[in-house]
Amino acid sequence: MRRAAILASVALLTACASAPNAATQVPASSTTMADDTAGVNLVPAGYGSLRQDDIAAQVSLVGGVTARVTPLDEGILRLLSPDSYRSLREYREGRRAQIQQIARRFGLARTSVWLVSYYGTEQGDARFSPQEVIVTNAGRDFRPVDIVPLTPGFGEQRVRQRAQQSALYVFDGALDLNQSQLTITVEGTPDVTWGSSILPRIERERALVRSRAERGAPTKATSVPQRP
């Protein structure tokens, strides 16, 4: 009986040791890509070579202000050089709790987050209208459901020469960045470079990243830290 008890104890310990450790398993649902519209095109990070200016629309406004509109979709950010990827991703991840709260408040299953920065290009203070940003996608106008300021003076709606004001713009996640029919309009000034140049550049880089990842050769490209 004593031998049988010992054998039973050994069997029990073996079974426990071979069972998966639930504490170390990461569920598939824990990914932070739930609010990304280009998640279906997710590629490994660390293989991209693009800069922020390669994926952003630049819109010159009346009154000495330039707006730069950058999507913070993970599927696109992973095409950036490692330094640019980390710096831009931090804007979104650092405010993830706020973004999720906005999504819950407006009943959104997904969100599309954009970084919008206004730069003063002329002497003196210039005004900008933060609410006048529209993304037209496949015939539908998307307006921000909420805005999360990044710079202290953003709410004043003024920017000095060579200064900047920045914020995160939260849109409905139904906005599809993989469509060429996308127009960004800031204060009535449209920009159609997404479909004509930005998206083709993104698609080319996505193919290159997949090729680099297959060869196991991360890009050596680095970048100067990006402005918000």
Secondary structure, DSSP 8 states (H G I E B T S, - for coil): -HHHHHHHHHHHHHHHHHS--TTT---GGG-GGGG-TTGGG---TT---B-HHHH-EEEEETTTEEEEEEE--HHHHTTB-HHHHHHHHHHHHTTHHHHHHHHHHHT-S-EEEEEEEEEE-SSSEEE--TT-EEEEETTEEE--SEEEE-STTGGGTEEEBT-EEEEEEEEETT--TT-S-EEEEETTEEE-HIIIIIHHHHHHHHHHHHHHHHHT------------
